[in-house]
Amino acid sequence: MPIYEYECRGCRKQFELLVLPGTDPACPACQGADLEKLLSISSVSSDGTRQRNLGLARQAAKKIQRDKAHAEHEAYHHHHH
Ligand SMILES: [Zn+2]
C-alpha cells in the first residue's frame, strides 16, 4: 500500500497519507495541495518502528506489573489492619 509522508508547504503540518491511484493528496489541515513528499513510511517501517513499538509494549507491561504489585500491597495492608 502506497502510504507516504508529506509536509504541507502551506501550514508545515506533517502527515501520513494513503495515496490511491488517480487521487491527489491534500493537506488534512488546510486542504492545500502544495505538499512536499517525505520518506515513504512503508520503506522506513521495518525494524526501527517495530522495535520502538516493542519497547513501548514492554514499558506498558512493566507499568501494569507495578500497578498490580501496588494493588496487592494495598490489599495486604487492608487485610491486616
Ligand atoms: Zn496545510
PDB file of the backbone (N, CA, C, O) and the ligand in Angstrom, with CONECT records:
HET     ZN  A 101       1
ATOM      1  N   MET A   1       0.856  -1.209   0.000  1.00  0.00           N
ATOM      2  CA  MET A   1       0.000   0.000   0.000  1.00  0.00           C
ATOM      3  C   MET A   1       0.875   1.237   0.000  1.00  0.00           C
ATOM      4  O   MET A   1       1.790   1.362   0.815  1.00  0.00           O
ATOM      5  N   PRO A   2       0.601   2.124  -0.889  1.00  0.00           N
ATOM      6  CA  PRO A   2       1.448   3.319  -1.002  1.00  0.00           C
ATOM      7  C   PRO A   2       1.097   4.380   0.038  1.00  0.00           C
ATOM      8  O   PRO A   2       0.319   5.295  -0.233  1.00  0.00           O
ATOM      9  N   ILE A   3       1.668   4.250   1.210  1.00  0.00           N
ATOM     10  CA  ILE A   3       1.473   5.286   2.231  1.00  0.00           C
ATOM     11  C   ILE A   3       2.691   6.180   2.223  1.00  0.00           C
ATOM     12  O   ILE A   3       3.826   5.718   2.337  1.00  0.00           O
ATOM     13  N   TYR A   4       2.437   7.459   2.089  1.00  0.00           N
ATOM     14  CA  TYR A   4       3.540   8.413   2.016  1.00  0.00           C
ATOM     15  C   TYR A   4       3.407   9.426   3.139  1.00  0.00           C
ATOM     16  O   TYR A   4       2.324   9.676   3.670  1.00  0.00           O
ATOM     17  N   GLU A   5       4.548   9.993   3.475  1.00  0.00           N
ATOM     18  CA  GLU A   5       4.541  11.041   4.488  1.00  0.00           C
ATOM     19  C   GLU A   5       4.781  12.360   3.774  1.00  0.00           C
ATOM     20  O   GLU A   5       5.702  12.483   2.966  1.00  0.00           O
ATOM     21  N   TYR A   6       3.968  13.316   4.071  1.00  0.00           N
ATOM     22  CA  TYR A   6       4.055  14.620   3.424  1.00  0.00           C
ATOM     23  C   TYR A   6       4.231  15.713   4.450  1.00  0.00           C
ATOM     24  O   TYR A   6       3.851  15.582   5.614  1.00  0.00           O
ATOM     25  N   GLU A   7       4.817  16.791   3.982  1.00  0.00           N
ATOM     26  CA  GLU A   7       4.758  18.017   4.769  1.00  0.00           C
ATOM     27  C   GLU A   7       4.074  19.059   3.917  1.00  0.00           C
ATOM     28  O   GLU A   7       4.421  19.251   2.752  1.00  0.00           O
ATOM     29  N   CYS A   8       3.095  19.735   4.506  1.00  0.00           N
ATOM     30  CA  CYS A   8       2.370  20.761   3.786  1.00  0.00           C
ATOM     31  C   CYS A   8       3.218  22.031   3.729  1.00  0.00           C
ATOM     32  O   CYS A   8       3.684  22.524   4.756  1.00  0.00           O
ATOM     33  N   ARG A   9       3.408  22.542   2.541  1.00  0.00           N
ATOM     34  CA  ARG A   9       4.189  23.778   2.433  1.00  0.00           C
ATOM     35  C   ARG A   9       3.381  24.980   2.907  1.00  0.00           C
ATOM     36  O   ARG A   9       3.946  26.030   3.214  1.00  0.00           O
ATOM     37  N   GLY A  10       2.087  24.830   2.966  1.00  0.00           N
ATOM     38  CA  GLY A  10       1.238  25.936   3.403  1.00  0.00           C
ATOM     39  C   GLY A  10       1.293  26.123   4.905  1.00  0.00           C
ATOM     40  O   GLY A  10       1.517  27.235   5.383  1.00  0.00           O
ATOM     41  N   CYS A  11       1.090  25.044   5.662  1.00  0.00           N
ATOM     42  CA  CYS A  11       0.992  25.185   7.119  1.00  0.00           C
ATOM     43  C   CYS A  11       2.056  24.371   7.843  1.00  0.00           C
ATOM     44  O   CYS A  11       2.047  24.326   9.073  1.00  0.00           O
ATOM     45  N   ARG A  12       2.965  23.732   7.131  1.00  0.00           N
ATOM     46  CA  ARG A  12       4.082  22.962   7.669  1.00  0.00           C
ATOM     47  C   ARG A  12       3.612  21.758   8.470  1.00  0.00           C
ATOM     48  O   ARG A  12       4.390  21.184   9.233  1.00  0.00           O
ATOM     49  N   LYS A  13       2.375  21.372   8.312  1.00  0.00           N
ATOM     50  CA  LYS A  13       1.922  20.174   9.018  1.00  0.00           C
ATOM     51  C   LYS A  13       2.464  18.940   8.301  1.00  0.00           C
ATOM     52  O   LYS A  13       2.486  18.870   7.072  1.00  0.00           O
ATOM     53  N   GLN A  14       2.901  17.966   9.109  1.00  0.00           N
ATOM     54  CA  GLN A  14       3.355  16.702   8.531  1.00  0.00           C
ATOM     55  C   GLN A  14       2.316  15.631   8.787  1.00  0.00           C
ATOM     56  O   GLN A  14       1.758  15.548   9.881  1.00  0.00           O
ATOM     57  N   PHE A  15       2.062  14.831   7.808  1.00  0.00           N
ATOM     58  CA  PHE A  15       1.027  13.808   7.949  1.00  0.00           C
ATOM     59  C   PHE A  15       1.330  12.650   7.022  1.00  0.00           C
ATOM     60  O   PHE A  15       2.072  12.778   6.048  1.00  0.00           O
ATOM     61  N   GLU A  16       0.733  11.511   7.355  1.00  0.00           N
ATOM     62  CA  GLU A  16       0.849  10.338   6.506  1.00  0.00           C
ATOM     63  C   GLU A  16      -0.429  10.213   5.693  1.00  0.00           C
ATOM     64  O   GLU A  16      -1.530  10.486   6.172  1.00  0.00           O
ATOM     65  N   LEU A  17      -0.249   9.797   4.466  1.00  0.00           N
ATOM     66  CA  LEU A  17      -1.409   9.743   3.603  1.00  0.00           C
ATOM     67  C   LEU A  17      -1.323   8.503   2.732  1.00  0.00           C
ATOM     68  O   LEU A  17      -0.281   8.194   2.155  1.00  0.00           O
ATOM     69  N   LEU A  18      -2.425   7.813   2.653  1.00  0.00           N
ATOM     70  CA  LEU A  18      -2.534   6.709   1.707  1.00  0.00           C
ATOM     71  C   LEU A  18      -2.975   7.288   0.372  1.00  0.00           C
ATOM     72  O   LEU A  18      -4.081   7.809   0.231  1.00  0.00           O
ATOM     73  N   VAL A  19      -2.098   7.184  -0.584  1.00  0.00           N
ATOM     74  CA  VAL A  19      -2.380   7.810  -1.870  1.00  0.00           C
ATOM     75  C   VAL A  19      -2.918   6.772  -2.844  1.00  0.00           C
ATOM     76  O   VAL A  19      -2.196   5.879  -3.287  1.00  0.00           O
ATOM     77  N   LEU A  20      -4.170   6.904  -3.162  1.00  0.00           N
ATOM     78  CA  LEU A  20      -4.794   5.993  -4.111  1.00  0.00           C
ATOM     79  C   LEU A  20      -4.515   6.468  -5.521  1.00  0.00           C
ATOM     80  O   LEU A  20      -4.398   7.667  -5.772  1.00  0.00           O
ATOM     81  N   PRO A  21      -4.409   5.531  -6.430  1.00  0.00           N
ATOM     82  CA  PRO A  21      -4.165   5.931  -7.814  1.00  0.00           C
ATOM     83  C   PRO A  21      -5.266   6.851  -8.317  1.00  0.00           C
ATOM     84  O   PRO A  21      -6.448   6.585  -8.100  1.00  0.00           O
ATOM     85  N   GLY A  22      -4.891   7.907  -8.972  1.00  0.00           N
ATOM     86  CA  GLY A  22      -5.870   8.819  -9.541  1.00  0.00           C
ATOM     87  C   GLY A  22      -6.364   9.863  -8.571  1.00  0.00           C
ATOM     88  O   GLY A  22      -7.234  10.661  -8.917  1.00  0.00           O
ATOM     89  N   THR A  23      -5.816   9.880  -7.329  1.00  0.00           N
ATOM     90  CA  THR A  23      -6.234  10.910  -6.389  1.00  0.00           C
ATOM     91  C   THR A  23      -5.043  11.815  -6.097  1.00  0.00           C
ATOM     92  O   THR A  23      -3.892  11.380  -6.123  1.00  0.00           O
ATOM     93  N   ASP A  24      -5.334  13.052  -5.826  1.00  0.00           N
ATOM     94  CA  ASP A  24      -4.285  13.998  -5.476  1.00  0.00           C
ATOM     95  C   ASP A  24      -4.277  14.177  -3.971  1.00  0.00           C
ATOM     96  O   ASP A  24      -5.319  14.463  -3.381  1.00  0.00           O
ATOM     97  N   PRO A  25      -3.138  14.019  -3.344  1.00  0.00           N
ATOM     98  CA  PRO A  25      -3.066  14.206  -1.903  1.00  0.00           C
ATOM     99  C   PRO A  25      -3.286  15.665  -1.528  1.00  0.00           C
ATOM    100  O   PRO A  25      -2.843  16.574  -2.230  1.00  0.00           O
ATOM    101  N   ALA A  26      -3.970  15.871  -0.422  1.00  0.00           N
ATOM    102  CA  ALA A  26      -4.193  17.233   0.060  1.00  0.00           C
ATOM    103  C   ALA A  26      -3.963  17.256   1.563  1.00  0.00           C
ATOM    104  O   ALA A  26      -4.141  16.251   2.250  1.00  0.00           O
ATOM    105  N   CYS A  27      -3.569  18.406   2.053  1.00  0.00           N
ATOM    106  CA  CYS A  27      -3.306  18.567   3.479  1.00  0.00           C
ATOM    107  C   CYS A  27      -4.603  18.440   4.260  1.00  0.00           C
ATOM    108  O   CYS A  27      -5.584  19.108   3.934  1.00  0.00           O
ATOM    109  N   PRO A  28      -4.628  17.592   5.291  1.00  0.00           N
ATOM    110  CA  PRO A  28      -5.846  17.440   6.087  1.00  0.00           C
ATOM    111  C   PRO A  28      -6.153  18.667   6.935  1.00  0.00           C
ATOM    112  O   PRO A  28      -7.283  18.839   7.393  1.00  0.00           O
ATOM    113  N   ALA A  29      -5.165  19.512   7.145  1.00  0.00           N
ATOM    114  CA  ALA A  29      -5.372  20.675   7.997  1.00  0.00           C
ATOM    115  C   ALA A  29      -5.907  21.868   7.203  1.00  0.00           C
ATOM    116  O   ALA A  29      -6.854  22.531   7.627  1.00  0.00           O
ATOM    117  N   CYS A  30      -5.292  22.132   6.050  1.00  0.00           N
ATOM    118  CA  CYS A  30      -5.685  23.339   5.313  1.00  0.00           C
ATOM    119  C   CYS A  30      -6.164  23.010   3.898  1.00  0.00           C
ATOM    120  O   CYS A  30      -6.445  23.909   3.106  1.00  0.00           O
ATOM    121  N   GLN A  31      -6.252  21.728   3.593  1.00  0.00           N
ATOM    122  CA  GLN A  31      -6.709  21.273   2.274  1.00  0.00           C
ATOM    123  C   GLN A  31      -5.788  21.722   1.149  1.00  0.00           C
ATOM    124  O   GLN A  31      -6.144  21.634  -0.026  1.00  0.00           O
ATOM    125  N   GLY A  32      -4.612  22.202   1.510  1.00  0.00           N
ATOM    126  CA  GLY A  32      -3.682  22.637   0.483  1.00  0.00           C
ATOM    127  C   GLY A  32      -3.093  21.458  -0.269  1.00  0.00           C
ATOM    128  O   GLY A  32      -2.931  20.375   0.293  1.00  0.00           O
ATOM    129  N   ALA A  33      -2.780  21.661  -1.511  1.00  0.00           N
ATOM    130  CA  ALA A  33      -2.225  20.593  -2.342  1.00  0.00           C
ATOM    131  C   ALA A  33      -0.742  20.803  -2.600  1.00  0.00           C
ATOM    132  O   ALA A  33      -0.128  20.047  -3.352  1.00  0.00           O
ATOM    133  N   ASP A  34      -0.168  21.820  -1.983  1.00  0.00           N
ATOM    134  CA  ASP A  34       1.253  22.102  -2.170  1.00  0.00           C
ATOM    135  C   ASP A  34       2.029  21.325  -1.112  1.00  0.00           C
ATOM    136  O   ASP A  34       2.362  21.850  -0.049  1.00  0.00           O
ATOM    137  N   LEU A  35       2.304  20.078  -1.424  1.00  0.00           N
ATOM    138  CA  LEU A  35       2.878  19.184  -0.429  1.00  0.00           C
ATOM    139  C   LEU A  35       4.277  18.763  -0.822  1.00  0.00           C
ATOM    140  O   LEU A  35       4.611  18.629  -1.999  1.00  0.00           O
ATOM    141  N   GLU A  36       5.069  18.563   0.193  1.00  0.00           N
ATOM    142  CA  GLU A  36       6.397  18.030  -0.052  1.00  0.00           C
ATOM    143  C   GLU A  36       6.404  16.586   0.409  1.00  0.00           C
ATOM    144  O   GLU A  36       6.048  16.290   1.550  1.00  0.00           O
ATOM    145  N   LYS A  37       6.803  15.700  -0.464  1.00  0.00           N
ATOM    146  CA  LYS A  37       6.795  14.287  -0.116  1.00  0.00           C
ATOM    147  C   LYS A  37       8.026  13.961   0.709  1.00  0.00           C
ATOM    148  O   LYS A  37       9.154  14.225   0.290  1.00  0.00           O
ATOM    149  N   LEU A  38       7.804  13.383   1.889  1.00  0.00           N
ATOM    150  CA  LEU A  38       8.919  12.964   2.725  1.00  0.00           C
ATOM    151  C   LEU A  38       9.160  11.477   2.501  1.00  0.00           C
ATOM    152  O   LEU A  38       8.696  10.907   1.513  1.00  0.00           O
ATOM    153  N   LEU A  39       9.877  10.863   3.407  1.00  0.00           N
ATOM    154  CA  LEU A  39      10.198   9.449   3.221  1.00  0.00           C
ATOM    155  C   LEU A  39       8.936   8.603   3.228  1.00  0.00           C
ATOM    156  O   LEU A  39       7.989   8.882   3.963  1.00  0.00           O
ATOM    157  N   SER A  40       8.937   7.600   2.427  1.00  0.00           N
ATOM    158  CA  SER A  40       7.829   6.657   2.423  1.00  0.00           C
ATOM    159  C   SER A  40       7.806   5.890   3.731  1.00  0.00           C
ATOM    160  O   SER A  40       8.837   5.377   4.168  1.00  0.00           O
ATOM    161  N   ILE A  41       6.638   5.803   4.366  1.00  0.00           N
ATOM    162  CA  ILE A  41       6.538   5.091   5.633  1.00  0.00           C
ATOM    163  C   ILE A  41       6.841   3.612   5.444  1.00  0.00           C
ATOM    164  O   ILE A  41       7.542   3.003   6.252  1.00  0.00           O
ATOM    165  N   SER A  42       6.311   3.045   4.377  1.00  0.00           N
ATOM    166  CA  SER A  42       6.446   1.598   4.213  1.00  0.00           C
ATOM    167  C   SER A  42       7.904   1.195   4.086  1.00  0.00           C
ATOM    168  O   SER A  42       8.271   0.090   4.485  1.00  0.00           O
ATOM    169  N   SER A  43       8.738   2.057   3.546  1.00  0.00           N
ATOM    170  CA  SER A  43      10.145   1.693   3.399  1.00  0.00           C
ATOM    171  C   SER A  43      10.911   1.932   4.688  1.00  0.00           C
ATOM    172  O   SER A  43      12.016   1.417   4.860  1.00  0.00           O
ATOM    173  N   VAL A  44      10.336   2.704   5.590  1.00  0.00           N
ATOM    174  CA  VAL A  44      11.026   3.009   6.840  1.00  0.00           C
ATOM    175  C   VAL A  44      10.517   2.145   7.974  1.00  0.00           C
ATOM    176  O   VAL A  44      11.188   1.970   8.991  1.00  0.00           O
ATOM    177  N   SER A  45       9.317   1.604   7.786  1.00  0.00           N
ATOM    178  CA  SER A  45       8.617   0.968   8.907  1.00  0.00           C
ATOM    179  C   SER A  45       9.197  -0.391   9.251  1.00  0.00           C
ATOM    180  O   SER A  45       8.549  -1.177   9.942  1.00  0.00           O
ATOM    181  N   SER A  46      10.393  -0.684   8.788  1.00  0.00           N
ATOM    182  CA  SER A  46      10.949  -2.005   9.064  1.00  0.00           C
ATOM    183  C   SER A  46      11.306  -2.153  10.531  1.00  0.00           C
ATOM    184  O   SER A  46      10.413  -2.263  11.370  1.00  0.00           O
ATOM    185  N   ASP A  47      12.556  -2.157  10.851  1.00  0.00           N
ATOM    186  CA  ASP A  47      12.948  -2.541  12.200  1.00  0.00           C
ATOM    187  C   ASP A  47      12.792  -1.430  13.215  1.00  0.00           C
ATOM    188  O   ASP A  47      12.388  -1.675  14.351  1.00  0.00           O
ATOM    189  N   GLY A  48      13.107  -0.209  12.814  1.00  0.00           N
ATOM    190  CA  GLY A  48      13.054   0.883  13.770  1.00  0.00           C
ATOM    191  C   GLY A  48      11.702   0.992  14.438  1.00  0.00           C
ATOM    192  O   GLY A  48      11.605   1.002  15.665  1.00  0.00           O
ATOM    193  N   THR A  49      10.663   1.074  13.634  1.00  0.00           N
ATOM    194  CA  THR A  49       9.327   1.257  14.179  1.00  0.00           C
ATOM    195  C   THR A  49       8.916   0.060  15.016  1.00  0.00           C
ATOM    196  O   THR A  49       8.352   0.193  16.101  1.00  0.00           O
ATOM    197  N   ARG A  50       9.219  -1.115  14.476  1.00  0.00           N
ATOM    198  CA  ARG A  50       8.778  -2.296  15.196  1.00  0.00           C
ATOM    199  C   ARG A  50       9.451  -2.378  16.556  1.00  0.00           C
ATOM    200  O   ARG A  50       8.813  -2.713  17.555  1.00  0.00           O
ATOM    201  N   GLN A  51      10.753  -2.069  16.591  1.00  0.00           N
ATOM    202  CA  GLN A  51      11.441  -2.153  17.871  1.00  0.00           C
ATOM    203  C   GLN A  51      10.927  -1.106  18.842  1.00  0.00           C
ATOM    204  O   GLN A  51      10.831  -1.346  20.046  1.00  0.00           O
ATOM    205  N   ARG A  52      10.595   0.066  18.296  1.00  0.00           N
ATOM    206  CA  ARG A  52      10.071   1.096  19.180  1.00  0.00           C
ATOM    207  C   ARG A  52       8.732   0.637  19.748  1.00  0.00           C
ATOM    208  O   ARG A  52       8.466   0.807  20.938  1.00  0.00           O
ATOM    209  N   ASN A  53       7.896   0.059  18.903  1.00  0.00           N
ATOM    210  CA  ASN A  53       6.602  -0.425  19.379  1.00  0.00           C
ATOM    211  C   ASN A  53       6.781  -1.502  20.435  1.00  0.00           C
ATOM    212  O   ASN A  53       6.069  -1.536  21.438  1.00  0.00           O
ATOM    213  N   LEU A  54       7.742  -2.379  20.191  1.00  0.00           N
ATOM    214  CA  LEU A  54       8.035  -3.429  21.149  1.00  0.00           C
ATOM    215  C   LEU A  54       8.460  -2.816  22.477  1.00  0.00           C
ATOM    216  O   LEU A  54       8.033  -3.257  23.544  1.00  0.00           O
ATOM    217  N   GLY A  55       9.300  -1.799  22.398  1.00  0.00           N
ATOM    218  CA  GLY A  55       9.750  -1.143  23.610  1.00  0.00           C
ATOM    219  C   GLY A  55       8.586  -0.537  24.371  1.00  0.00           C
ATOM    220  O   GLY A  55       8.523  -0.637  25.596  1.00  0.00           O
ATOM    221  N   LEU A  56       7.668   0.087  23.655  1.00  0.00           N
ATOM    222  CA  LEU A  56       6.508   0.681  24.299  1.00  0.00           C
ATOM    223  C   LEU A  56       5.659  -0.394  24.943  1.00  0.00           C
ATOM    224  O   LEU A  56       5.148  -0.213  26.048  1.00  0.00           O
ATOM    225  N   ALA A  57       5.509  -1.516  24.251  1.00  0.00           N
ATOM    226  CA  ALA A  57       4.713  -2.609  24.798  1.00  0.00           C
ATOM    227  C   ALA A  57       5.353  -3.118  26.080  1.00  0.00           C
ATOM    228  O   ALA A  57       4.663  -3.409  27.057  1.00  0.00           O
ATOM    229  N   ARG A  58       6.684  -3.224  26.068  1.00  0.00           N
ATOM    230  CA  ARG A  58       7.365  -3.687  27.266  1.00  0.00           C
ATOM    231  C   ARG A  58       7.169  -2.715  28.416  1.00  0.00           C
ATOM    232  O   ARG A  58       6.912  -3.117  29.551  1.00  0.00           O
ATOM    233  N   GLN A  59       7.293  -1.424  28.106  1.00  0.00           N
ATOM    234  CA  GLN A  59       7.086  -0.415  29.157  1.00  0.00           C
ATOM    235  C   GLN A  59       5.701  -0.533  29.746  1.00  0.00           C
ATOM    236  O   GLN A  59       5.523  -0.469  30.962  1.00  0.00           O
ATOM    237  N   ALA A  60       4.709  -0.706  28.870  1.00  0.00           N
ATOM    238  CA  ALA A  60       3.333  -0.804  29.332  1.00  0.00           C
ATOM    239  C   ALA A  60       3.176  -2.020  30.229  1.00  0.00           C
ATOM    240  O   ALA A  60       2.528  -1.948  31.273  1.00  0.00           O
ATOM    241  N   ALA A  61       3.763  -3.129  29.828  1.00  0.00           N
ATOM    242  CA  ALA A  61       3.662  -4.354  30.619  1.00  0.00           C
ATOM    243  C   ALA A  61       4.299  -4.146  31.978  1.00  0.00           C
ATOM    244  O   ALA A  61       3.771  -4.599  32.994  1.00  0.00           O
ATOM    245  N   LYS A  62       5.421  -3.470  32.000  1.00  0.00           N
ATOM    246  CA  LYS A  62       6.116  -3.212  33.255  1.00  0.00           C
ATOM    247  C   LYS A  62       5.241  -2.372  34.176  1.00  0.00           C
ATOM    248  O   LYS A  62       5.160  -2.625  35.378  1.00  0.00           O
ATOM    249  N   LYS A  63       4.594  -1.377  33.600  1.00  0.00           N
ATOM    250  CA  LYS A  63       3.754  -0.495  34.389  1.00  0.00           C
ATOM    251  C   LYS A  63       2.589  -1.263  34.985  1.00  0.00           C
ATOM    252  O   LYS A  63       2.225  -1.060  36.143  1.00  0.00           O
ATOM    253  N   ILE A  64       2.004  -2.151  34.183  1.00  0.00           N
ATOM    254  CA  ILE A  64       0.874  -2.944  34.671  1.00  0.00           C
ATOM    255  C   ILE A  64       1.322  -3.814  35.838  1.00  0.00           C
ATOM    256  O   ILE A  64       0.619  -3.940  36.841  1.00  0.00           O
ATOM    257  N   GLN A  65       2.502  -4.412  35.694  1.00  0.00           N
ATOM    258  CA  GLN A  65       3.019  -5.243  36.773  1.00  0.00           C
ATOM    259  C   GLN A  65       3.200  -4.432  38.048  1.00  0.00           C
ATOM    260  O   GLN A  65       2.892  -4.884  39.151  1.00  0.00           O
ATOM    261  N   ARG A  66       3.713  -3.214  37.861  1.00  0.00           N
ATOM    262  CA  ARG A  66       3.955  -2.365  39.013  1.00  0.00           C
ATOM    263  C   ARG A  66       2.632  -2.004  39.687  1.00  0.00           C
ATOM    264  O   ARG A  66       2.520  -2.029  40.912  1.00  0.00           O
ATOM    265  N   ASP A  67       1.641  -1.671  38.875  1.00  0.00           N
ATOM    266  CA  ASP A  67       0.340  -1.324  39.442  1.00  0.00           C
ATOM    267  C   ASP A  67      -0.262  -2.505  40.184  1.00  0.00           C
ATOM    268  O   ASP A  67      -0.875  -2.352  41.240  1.00  0.00           O
ATOM    269  N   LYS A  68      -0.077  -3.666  39.619  1.00  0.00           N
ATOM    270  CA  LYS A  68      -0.629  -4.865  40.218  1.00  0.00           C
ATOM    271  C   LYS A  68       0.039  -5.120  41.558  1.00  0.00           C
ATOM    272  O   LYS A  68      -0.628  -5.409  42.552  1.00  0.00           O
ATOM    273  N   ALA A  69       1.352  -5.010  41.578  1.00  0.00           N
ATOM    274  CA  ALA A  69       2.090  -5.215  42.810  1.00  0.00           C
ATOM    275  C   ALA A  69       1.624  -4.210  43.853  1.00  0.00           C
ATOM    276  O   ALA A  69       1.462  -4.548  45.026  1.00  0.00           O
ATOM    277  N   HIS A  70       1.415  -2.991  43.425  1.00  0.00           N
ATOM    278  CA  HIS A  70       0.955  -1.951  44.331  1.00  0.00           C
ATOM    279  C   HIS A  70      -0.408  -2.310  44.907  1.00  0.00           C
ATOM    280  O   HIS A  70      -0.652  -2.164  46.105  1.00  0.00           O
ATOM    281  N   ALA A  71      -1.301  -2.787  44.019  1.00  0.00           N
ATOM    282  CA  ALA A  71      -2.646  -3.140  44.453  1.00  0.00           C
ATOM    283  C   ALA A  71      -2.585  -4.277  45.461  1.00  0.00           C
ATOM    284  O   ALA A  71      -3.313  -4.266  46.454  1.00  0.00           O
ATOM    285  N   GLU A  72      -1.727  -5.253  45.214  1.00  0.00           N
ATOM    286  CA  GLU A  72      -1.620  -6.384  46.134  1.00  0.00           C
ATOM    287  C   GLU A  72      -1.081  -5.919  47.477  1.00  0.00           C
ATOM    288  O   GLU A  72      -1.513  -6.394  48.527  1.00  0.00           O
ATOM    289  N   HIS A  73      -0.156  -5.007  47.438  1.00  0.00           N
ATOM    290  CA  HIS A  73       0.412  -4.444  48.649  1.00  0.00           C
ATOM    291  C   HIS A  73      -0.685  -3.769  49.469  1.00  0.00           C
ATOM    292  O   HIS A  73      -0.790  -3.964  50.680  1.00  0.00           O
ATOM    293  N   GLU A  74      -1.495  -2.974  48.781  1.00  0.00           N
ATOM    294  CA  GLU A  74      -2.596  -2.285  49.444  1.00  0.00           C
ATOM    295  C   GLU A  74      -3.539  -3.290  50.080  1.00  0.00           C
ATOM    296  O   GLU A  74      -3.934  -3.147  51.237  1.00  0.00           O
ATOM    297  N   ALA A  75      -3.898  -4.321  49.299  1.00  0.00           N
ATOM    298  CA  ALA A  75      -4.834  -5.321  49.789  1.00  0.00           C
ATOM    299  C   ALA A  75      -4.271  -5.972  51.052  1.00  0.00           C
ATOM    300  O   ALA A  75      -4.999  -6.199  52.018  1.00  0.00           O
ATOM    301  N   TYR A  76      -3.013  -6.261  51.036  1.00  0.00           N
ATOM    302  CA  TYR A  76      -2.345  -6.882  52.172  1.00  0.00           C
ATOM    303  C   TYR A  76      -2.540  -6.022  53.425  1.00  0.00           C
ATOM    304  O   TYR A  76      -2.886  -6.523  54.495  1.00  0.00           O
ATOM    305  N   HIS A  77      -2.313  -4.748  53.267  1.00  0.00           N
ATOM    306  CA  HIS A  77      -2.415  -3.878  54.424  1.00  0.00           C
ATOM    307  C   HIS A  77      -3.847  -3.768  54.922  1.00  0.00           C
ATOM    308  O   HIS A  77      -4.103  -3.694  56.124  1.00  0.00           O
ATOM    309  N   HIS A  78      -4.776  -3.758  53.968  1.00  0.00           N
ATOM    310  CA  HIS A  78      -6.179  -3.652  54.369  1.00  0.00           C
ATOM    311  C   HIS A  78      -6.564  -4.856  55.197  1.00  0.00           C
ATOM    312  O   HIS A  78      -7.288  -4.731  56.184  1.00  0.00           O
ATOM    313  N   HIS A  79      -6.084  -6.028  54.800  1.00  0.00           N
ATOM    314  CA  HIS A  79      -6.476  -7.240  55.480  1.00  0.00           C
ATOM    315  C   HIS A  79      -5.874  -7.323  56.862  1.00  0.00           C
ATOM    316  O   HIS A  79      -6.437  -7.969  57.746  1.00  0.00           O
ATOM    317  N   HIS A  80      -4.754  -6.688  57.062  1.00  0.00           N
ATOM    318  CA  HIS A  80      -4.064  -6.883  58.328  1.00  0.00           C
ATOM    319  C   HIS A  80      -4.180  -5.704  59.264  1.00  0.00           C
ATOM    320  O   HIS A  80      -3.419  -5.591  60.225  1.00  0.00           O
ATOM    321  N   HIS A  81      -5.125  -4.826  58.993  1.00  0.00           N
ATOM    322  CA  HIS A  81      -5.316  -3.749  59.955  1.00  0.00           C
ATOM    323  C   HIS A  81      -6.555  -3.954  60.773  1.00  0.00           C
ATOM    324  O   HIS A  81      -6.867  -3.134  61.636  1.00  0.00           O
TER     325      HIS A  81
HETATM  326 ZN    ZN A 101      -1.652  22.506   5.264  1.00  0.00          ZN2+
END
